[in-house]
Amino acid sequence: MDTPIERLHAALLTLSGDRKSFPRTRKLLESGKTRIAQKLGEEAIEVALETVKGDRASVVLESADLLYQLVVLWTVMGIWPAEVWEEMDRRERTLGLAEKLPAYASELGF
């Protein structure tokens, strides 16, 4: 089953030809990793700020923007969503579903 993230990734991979289609996304893809990383960071900050304000609806909207920027970054880095899902599965098997890698993850073989 394709998730919205996987569908977005596939769409980003196929952008070509018609320069009028998705001009902002195309410009972002062509801007390079540094700019894309900056945009990703900006979106993460916006999610955090809306969280502090307690604006649930804005957190939802900004979270969608954050995920979009993340998928753009994955695309330019040649990362497939399945790779991220596999890593999440591996961590779940090792640490449990609701656990983040500890600071000493390298000692655990991560």
Rosetta constraint file for C-alpha pairs under 8 A:
AtomPair CA 2 CA 6 HARMONIC 5.73 0.50
AtomPair CA 2 CA 7 HARMONIC 6.41 0.50
AtomPair CA 3 CA 7 HARMONIC 6.25 0.50
AtomPair CA 4 CA 8 HARMONIC 6.05 0.50
AtomPair CA 5 CA 9 HARMONIC 6.13 0.50
AtomPair CA 5 CA 67 HARMONIC 7.74 0.50
AtomPair CA 5 CA 68 HARMONIC 7.85 0.50
AtomPair CA 5 CA 71 HARMONIC 6.99 0.50
AtomPair CA 5 CA 81 HARMONIC 7.38 0.50
AtomPair CA 6 CA 10 HARMONIC 6.17 0.50
AtomPair CA 6 CA 81 HARMONIC 6.21 0.50
AtomPair CA 7 CA 11 HARMONIC 6.18 0.50
AtomPair CA 8 CA 12 HARMONIC 6.16 0.50
AtomPair CA 8 CA 68 HARMONIC 7.82 0.50
AtomPair CA 8 CA 71 HARMONIC 7.32 0.50
AtomPair CA 9 CA 13 HARMONIC 6.30 0.50
AtomPair CA 9 CA 71 HARMONIC 6.12 0.50
AtomPair CA 9 CA 72 HARMONIC 7.39 0.50
AtomPair CA 9 CA 75 HARMONIC 6.59 0.50
AtomPair CA 9 CA 80 HARMONIC 7.65 0.50
AtomPair CA 9 CA 81 HARMONIC 7.58 0.50
AtomPair CA 10 CA 14 HARMONIC 6.50 0.50
AtomPair CA 11 CA 15 HARMONIC 6.47 0.50
AtomPair CA 12 CA 72 HARMONIC 7.27 0.50
AtomPair CA 12 CA 75 HARMONIC 6.99 0.50
AtomPair CA 13 CA 75 HARMONIC 6.94 0.50
AtomPair CA 15 CA 26 HARMONIC 7.37 0.50
AtomPair CA 19 CA 23 HARMONIC 6.70 0.50
AtomPair CA 19 CA 26 HARMONIC 7.99 0.50
AtomPair CA 22 CA 26 HARMONIC 6.07 0.50
AtomPair CA 23 CA 27 HARMONIC 6.00 0.50
AtomPair CA 24 CA 28 HARMONIC 6.17 0.50
AtomPair CA 25 CA 29 HARMONIC 6.14 0.50
AtomPair CA 26 CA 30 HARMONIC 6.18 0.50
AtomPair CA 27 CA 31 HARMONIC 6.06 0.50
AtomPair CA 28 CA 32 HARMONIC 7.46 0.50
AtomPair CA 28 CA 35 HARMONIC 7.75 0.50
AtomPair CA 28 CA 36 HARMONIC 6.74 0.50
AtomPair CA 29 CA 36 HARMONIC 7.59 0.50
AtomPair CA 29 CA 72 HARMONIC 6.84 0.50
AtomPair CA 29 CA 76 HARMONIC 6.95 0.50
AtomPair CA 31 CA 35 HARMONIC 6.00 0.50
AtomPair CA 31 CA 36 HARMONIC 7.04 0.50
AtomPair CA 32 CA 36 HARMONIC 6.30 0.50
AtomPair CA 32 CA 76 HARMONIC 7.82 0.50
AtomPair CA 33 CA 37 HARMONIC 5.92 0.50
AtomPair CA 33 CA 73 HARMONIC 6.97 0.50
AtomPair CA 33 CA 76 HARMONIC 7.00 0.50
AtomPair CA 33 CA 77 HARMONIC 7.82 0.50
AtomPair CA 34 CA 38 HARMONIC 6.23 0.50
AtomPair CA 35 CA 39 HARMONIC 6.24 0.50
AtomPair CA 36 CA 40 HARMONIC 6.17 0.50
AtomPair CA 36 CA 69 HARMONIC 7.12 0.50
AtomPair CA 36 CA 72 HARMONIC 7.40 0.50
AtomPair CA 36 CA 73 HARMONIC 6.14 0.50
AtomPair CA 37 CA 41 HARMONIC 6.24 0.50
AtomPair CA 37 CA 73 HARMONIC 6.94 0.50
AtomPair CA 38 CA 42 HARMONIC 6.23 0.50
AtomPair CA 39 CA 43 HARMONIC 6.26 0.50
AtomPair CA 39 CA 69 HARMONIC 6.80 0.50
AtomPair CA 40 CA 44 HARMONIC 6.30 0.50
AtomPair CA 40 CA 66 HARMONIC 6.23 0.50
AtomPair CA 40 CA 69 HARMONIC 5.26 0.50
AtomPair CA 40 CA 70 HARMONIC 6.28 0.50
AtomPair CA 40 CA 73 HARMONIC 7.98 0.50
AtomPair CA 41 CA 45 HARMONIC 6.26 0.50
AtomPair CA 42 CA 46 HARMONIC 6.27 0.50
AtomPair CA 43 CA 47 HARMONIC 6.29 0.50
AtomPair CA 43 CA 62 HARMONIC 6.63 0.50
AtomPair CA 43 CA 63 HARMONIC 7.72 0.50
AtomPair CA 43 CA 65 HARMONIC 6.51 0.50
AtomPair CA 43 CA 66 HARMONIC 5.04 0.50
AtomPair CA 43 CA 69 HARMONIC 7.69 0.50
AtomPair CA 44 CA 48 HARMONIC 6.33 0.50
AtomPair CA 44 CA 63 HARMONIC 7.84 0.50
AtomPair CA 44 CA 66 HARMONIC 6.07 0.50
AtomPair CA 45 CA 49 HARMONIC 6.09 0.50
AtomPair CA 46 CA 50 HARMONIC 6.13 0.50
AtomPair CA 46 CA 62 HARMONIC 6.46 0.50
AtomPair CA 47 CA 51 HARMONIC 6.13 0.50
AtomPair CA 47 CA 58 HARMONIC 7.83 0.50
AtomPair CA 47 CA 59 HARMONIC 5.45 0.50
AtomPair CA 47 CA 62 HARMONIC 5.39 0.50
AtomPair CA 47 CA 63 HARMONIC 6.11 0.50
AtomPair CA 47 CA 66 HARMONIC 7.77 0.50
AtomPair CA 48 CA 52 HARMONIC 6.34 0.50
AtomPair CA 48 CA 59 HARMONIC 7.98 0.50
AtomPair CA 49 CA 53 HARMONIC 6.35 0.50
AtomPair CA 50 CA 54 HARMONIC 6.19 0.50
AtomPair CA 50 CA 55 HARMONIC 5.54 0.50
AtomPair CA 50 CA 56 HARMONIC 7.50 0.50
AtomPair CA 50 CA 58 HARMONIC 6.12 0.50
AtomPair CA 50 CA 59 HARMONIC 5.56 0.50
AtomPair CA 51 CA 55 HARMONIC 6.20 0.50
AtomPair CA 51 CA 56 HARMONIC 7.06 0.50
AtomPair CA 51 CA 59 HARMONIC 6.14 0.50
AtomPair CA 55 CA 59 HARMONIC 6.29 0.50
AtomPair CA 56 CA 60 HARMONIC 6.40 0.50
AtomPair CA 57 CA 61 HARMONIC 6.41 0.50
AtomPair CA 58 CA 62 HARMONIC 5.93 0.50
AtomPair CA 59 CA 63 HARMONIC 5.80 0.50
AtomPair CA 60 CA 64 HARMONIC 6.40 0.50
AtomPair CA 61 CA 65 HARMONIC 6.57 0.50
AtomPair CA 62 CA 66 HARMONIC 6.12 0.50
AtomPair CA 63 CA 67 HARMONIC 6.17 0.50
AtomPair CA 64 CA 68 HARMONIC 6.17 0.50
AtomPair CA 65 CA 69 HARMONIC 6.27 0.50
AtomPair CA 66 CA 70 HARMONIC 6.18 0.50
AtomPair CA 67 CA 71 HARMONIC 6.20 0.50
AtomPair CA 68 CA 72 HARMONIC 6.28 0.50
AtomPair CA 69 CA 73 HARMONIC 6.23 0.50
AtomPair CA 70 CA 74 HARMONIC 6.21 0.50
AtomPair CA 71 CA 75 HARMONIC 6.10 0.50
AtomPair CA 72 CA 76 HARMONIC 6.48 0.50
AtomPair CA 73 CA 77 HARMONIC 6.13 0.50
AtomPair CA 74 CA 78 HARMONIC 6.01 0.50
AtomPair CA 74 CA 79 HARMONIC 4.70 0.50
AtomPair CA 74 CA 80 HARMONIC 6.70 0.50
AtomPair CA 74 CA 81 HARMONIC 7.80 0.50
AtomPair CA 75 CA 79 HARMONIC 5.91 0.50
AtomPair CA 75 CA 80 HARMONIC 7.23 0.50
AtomPair CA 79 CA 83 HARMONIC 6.83 0.50
AtomPair CA 80 CA 84 HARMONIC 7.11 0.50
AtomPair CA 81 CA 85 HARMONIC 6.31 0.50
AtomPair CA 82 CA 86 HARMONIC 6.02 0.50
AtomPair CA 83 CA 87 HARMONIC 6.33 0.50
AtomPair CA 84 CA 88 HARMONIC 6.22 0.50
AtomPair CA 85 CA 89 HARMONIC 6.11 0.50
AtomPair CA 86 CA 90 HARMONIC 6.13 0.50
AtomPair CA 87 CA 91 HARMONIC 6.20 0.50
AtomPair CA 88 CA 92 HARMONIC 6.12 0.50
AtomPair CA 89 CA 93 HARMONIC 6.25 0.50
AtomPair CA 90 CA 94 HARMONIC 6.29 0.50
AtomPair CA 91 CA 95 HARMONIC 5.51 0.50
AtomPair CA 91 CA 96 HARMONIC 6.76 0.50
AtomPair CA 91 CA 97 HARMONIC 7.38 0.50
AtomPair CA 91 CA 99 HARMONIC 7.94 0.50
AtomPair CA 91 CA 101 HARMONIC 7.64 0.50
AtomPair CA 92 CA 96 HARMONIC 4.25 0.50
AtomPair CA 92 CA 97 HARMONIC 4.46 0.50
AtomPair CA 92 CA 98 HARMONIC 7.61 0.50
AtomPair CA 92 CA 99 HARMONIC 7.54 0.50
AtomPair CA 93 CA 97 HARMONIC 7.65 0.50
AtomPair CA 95 CA 99 HARMONIC 6.01 0.50
AtomPair CA 95 CA 100 HARMONIC 7.79 0.50
AtomPair CA 95 CA 101 HARMONIC 7.80 0.50
AtomPair CA 101 CA 105 HARMONIC 5.90 0.50
AtomPair CA 104 CA 108 HARMONIC 7.08 0.50
AtomPair CA 105 CA 109 HARMONIC 6.60 0.50
AtomPair CA 105 CA 110 HARMONIC 5.37 0.50
AtomPair CA 106 CA 110 HARMONIC 4.97 0.50
